[in-house]
Amino acid sequence: MNVTSTEAELFLIRYGINQAVQVPNTEHIIVITDTIPAARYILDLSTYLFQLHSITIFQDLRAFFNKRSINSIMFWDCPSNDKWPFYLVVNKETKQLKINPIFPCRSS
């Protein structure tokens, strides 16, 4: 099975959003990515191979936005090759996280 970088990025966004919406009292989600074009697939209504990720993300976000009208999500474009200081900090911190996945489903 071959996995494209776009599909991998969508899976990571799917996983992150799934985790964030399950944290009690979450009102704001910030997705930091170095591939905004992949993130745009979340709103793509056409048919494509990895659409399962987008549908799942959409379901999580719909439930998230229905909880409170102040809930929001932002996407930050942070190209990893720029070595932006904030990217380096986030990259280091996320690699040190010790989380227990609560991902409810498997990708096919």
C-alpha positions in Angstrom: 0.0 0.0 0.0 1.4 3.4 -1.0 0.5 6.5 1.1 0.9 9.9 -0.3 2.2 12.8 1.7 -1.2 14.5 1.3 -3.0 11.4 2.8 -0.5 11.2 5.6 -1.0 14.9 6.4 -4.8 14.6 6.3 -4.5 11.6 8.7 -2.4 13.6 11.1 -4.9 16.5 11.0 -7.7 14.1 11.5 -6.0 12.5 14.5 -5.1 15.9 16.0 -8.6 17.4 15.6 -10.2 14.2 17.0 -8.0 14.5 20.1 -8.7 18.2 20.5 -12.5 18.0 20.3 -12.6 15.4 23.0 -10.8 17.6 25.6 -13.4 19.1 27.8 -14.0 22.9 27.4 -11.9 23.2 24.2 -13.0 26.3 22.4 -10.2 27.0 20.0 -8.2 24.6 17.9 -5.0 25.7 16.1 -3.7 23.3 13.4 -0.1 24.1 12.6 0.9 22.5 9.3 3.5 22.8 6.7 1.1 21.6 4.0 -1.9 24.0 3.8 -2.8 22.4 0.3 -3.4 19.1 2.1 -5.5 20.8 4.7 -7.7 22.4 2.0 -8.9 18.9 1.2 -11.0 19.0 4.4 -13.4 21.4 2.6 -13.2 19.6 -0.8 -16.5 18.2 -1.8 -15.2 16.3 -4.8 -14.5 12.6 -4.8 -10.9 11.6 -4.2 -9.0 8.6 -2.8 -8.5 9.7 0.8 -11.9 11.3 1.3 -12.5 9.2 4.4 -10.2 11.4 6.4 -12.0 14.6 5.3 -15.4 13.2 6.1 -14.2 12.1 9.6 -12.6 15.5 10.2 -15.9 17.2 9.0 -17.9 15.1 11.4 -15.7 16.0 14.4 -15.7 19.7 13.5 -19.5 19.7 13.1 -20.0 18.3 16.6 -17.3 20.7 17.9 -19.0 23.8 16.4 -22.5 22.6 17.5 -21.3 22.6 21.2 -20.8 26.4 21.4 -21.1 29.2 19.0 -17.7 30.6 20.1 -15.7 27.5 19.1 -13.2 28.1 16.4 -10.4 26.5 14.4 -7.5 28.2 12.7 -4.9 26.7 10.3 -1.4 28.2 10.5 0.9 27.6 7.6 4.3 27.0 9.1 6.7 25.6 6.4 9.2 23.3 8.1 12.0 24.2 5.7 11.8 27.9 6.9 13.0 26.7 10.4 10.7 29.3 11.9 11.5 29.5 15.7 7.9 28.7 16.6 7.9 25.7 14.4 11.1 24.4 16.1 9.5 24.8 19.5 6.2 23.2 18.5 8.1 20.3 16.8 10.2 19.7 19.9 7.3 19.9 22.4 5.0 17.6 20.4 7.7 14.9 20.2 7.8 15.0 24.0 4.0 14.6 24.5 2.9 11.4 26.3 -0.7 11.0 25.3 -3.1 8.1 25.2 -4.8 7.9 21.9 -8.6 8.1 22.0 -9.0 7.6 18.2 -12.3 5.8 17.8 -11.9 4.3 14.4 -9.4 2.9 12.0 -8.6 4.1 8.5 -9.3 1.6 5.7 
